[in-house]
């Protein structure tokens, strides 16, 4: 019994993520289709030849043998995902630029660079799928933020743990929404979308795991304090509330 490792407390950043996730509505913007005069970039005051309105699916000619109604629903969900991933990308860039500290300046800086690369890859994968389903993806950055189911954090410099906490919250929300679309794609027999999103989901779960691990309570920076103060508060299994997204 003397050598047993005691249960430590859940870091407050992870507790904050769990609290915020309970308030996440997780809804797709399936009614946002076509021109909206309130949206940036949705203007008809130009000389360009209009061929298709934003977030609408082609009647014919998409080259994929799915009914228009299926292509429309799937492409709208996918467009919501690529909008959310663009928001995540902007936030990752900011945190990458502002990395500092003993663990942050090199290791976190490089970790976030990997997250940026993966997010750019996923934006392209999903955007390509939206186009293949015959829909016009959302490209205006302000409109992307409006449609996205995750939102940018407020401007300013905050602690590295705050930054990573916000990134983890985004990743868990993205994962939840991806699972909803994969489930719906199975119901509609859109196997192409299933294949694309299952690959994206596994990658996003890895990114979330990276962030969760960095926010864990054990750290080399703390040095030998856990031995000197004889609290032996090393990381270990901790009880999680039932239904937690972090189980």
N, C-alpha and C positions, 0 to 999 in steps of 0.2 A: 504493500500500500504506500510506503514511503516514496517509491520511485514513480508512482503513477502521475501522469501529467494532468494538471487541473484544467477544467474548462475555462476558457477565457471569454471576454466580452466581445460581442459583435462590434466592429468598428462603426463609428457614428455615420460615416459616409455611406456604408452599405445599408445601415438602418434607414437612412434618408431615402435611398433608392427604393427600398421596399415600401416605404410610406407613400412616395410619389406614384408608384405603380398601381396602388389601390385606387387612385383617382383617374387612371388612364381610361378614356372612353373607347379608344381603339376602333374608330369608325372610318370607313372609306367614303370619299367624296364622289359617289356614283352619280349624283345629280348635277355635278359641275361638268357640263359638256357644251361645246360650241362657244360662240363669242359671248363675253360678259363685259359690258361697258365699264364695270367697276374694277376690272382686272388690268394691271399694267401690261402693255403689249397687245391688248385686245382692241386695236384701233383699225378702223377702215379708212382713215384719212391718209392714203398713200397711193402711189401709182403702180404698185405691184399687182400682178394678175393672181387673184385668189383661186386656188384649186381645191382647198379643203379647210374647213374650220378647225380650230384647236380642239383636241380631246373628242374627236368624232371618228367613227370607223367608216371605211369605204363600204359602199353598197356591194360592189363586186370587185374582182381583180386583186384581192390580197394574196392569192396564191396559196392559201391555206384552207383546207376543206372543212371549215367550221362555219356554222350559221353566223350571220352578222350580229345577232343578239349576243351570242357567246363571245365573239371577238370583241364586241363593244364592252361587255362587262369585264372580261379579263384584262383588256388593255387599259381600262380606267383604273382598275386595281394596281396594275403594274406601273402606270404613270404616277400614282400616289407613292409607290415605293421609290421610284427614281427621284421624285421630288424630295422625299424624306432623306434619301442617301446623299443628295446634294447639300441639304442642310447639315447632315452629319459631316460631310467633307469640309465645309466651311469651318465648322467648329474644331475639327481635328487640325486643320491648318493653323488656326489661331493658337491652339494648345501646343502644337509642334514648334511654332515660332517663339513661344513664351516659356519653353521648358527651362528650368533652372534648378540648382541645388545639387547636393552630393549624388543623389540617385537620378535626378531629373535631367541634368544638362546633357549627358551622353546616353544613358540607357533608356530613359523615357523618350528622349528626342528621337532615338532610333526606333523604338517601339511604335511611336505615333506615325513615323514615316511609313512603316509597314502597313498600318491601318489606313493611311491615306492612299497608298498604292492599291490595296484590296478594295477600298471603297470606289476608287476611280474605275477599277475593273468591273465591279458590280453595276455601277451606273451604266456603263457601256453595254453589258450583257442584257440588262433589263430594258434599256432604251431601244436596243436592237429588236428585242422581242415585241415591244410596243409597235414599232414600225412594221414588223412582219405581220402583225395582226391587222394592219391597215389603218392604224390610228396615228395622229400627229402628237408626238410627245411634247410636254410642256418644257420650254427652254428659258423663259424669262425668269431671272433669279428671284424677283419679288413675288411673282405668281407662284413659283415653286414653293416658296416659304408659306404662302397663303394656303396652298393645297396640302402641304406636308402635314402628317399626323404627329411629327415632332417639331419643336420650335427652337430657334437659336437661344442660347443663354444671353443674359444681359451683357452689354459692353463693359469692358474694364478688365483689370488684372486681378485674379483671385488666387488662392493657394493651389498648388499642383494637385492636391487631393480633391479640392472642389472641382477642378477641371476634369479629372478622371472620373469622379462621381457622376458628373453630368454626362460624360461619354458613355459610362456603363448604363445609365438610365436609357439613353438613346438606343443602345444596342439591344437591350431587353425588349423595348417597345417594337423595334424593327423585327426582332425574332417573332414576337407574338403576332404581328400583322402578316409576316411571311407565312406563318403556319395557317392562318385563316385563308389566305389566297391559295395555298397548296391544297387545302381541304376542298375549297370550292372548285378548283381546277380539276380535281379528281371527280367531283360530282358531274362536271360538264364534259368530262373526257377530253380535256385539253392537255394531252400528255406532254406536248412540247413545253408549255409553261411550267408543268410539274418538274420536268427535268432541269430547266433553267433555275427555278427557285429553290429546288432541293440543294443544288450545288451552292447557291448563294447562302442559304440558311446554314449549312454546315460551316462555311467560312465565317459567317457572322457569329455563330456560337463560339468559334475559336477566339475571335476578337473580344467577345464578352468575357470569356475565360481569362484572357490576358489581363484585362482591366481589373476583374475581380481579384486575381492573384496579386496584382500590384497593391491593391487597397487592403489586402489582408493585414492582420495585426502584427505579424512578425517582420522584422527588418534588420539588416546588417548595420544600419545607421545607429540603431539603439545600442549596438555593441553588446557588452556583457552586463548591462543593467539588470536583466532578469535574473542573473546569478548573484550580483552584488546585493540587491535588495531582498533576495531570497523569496521573491514572489513566484518565480519560475513560470511567468506568464507567457510561455511560448505558444505559438499557434497550435490549435488542435480542433477537434470536432466541437461545434457549438450547436446548441439547440436552435432551430428556426421555427417561427410561427407556422402553423398549418396553412397550407395554401400559398406559401411564399413563392414568388417567381425565382428566387435564388436557391431553391432546394437543389 
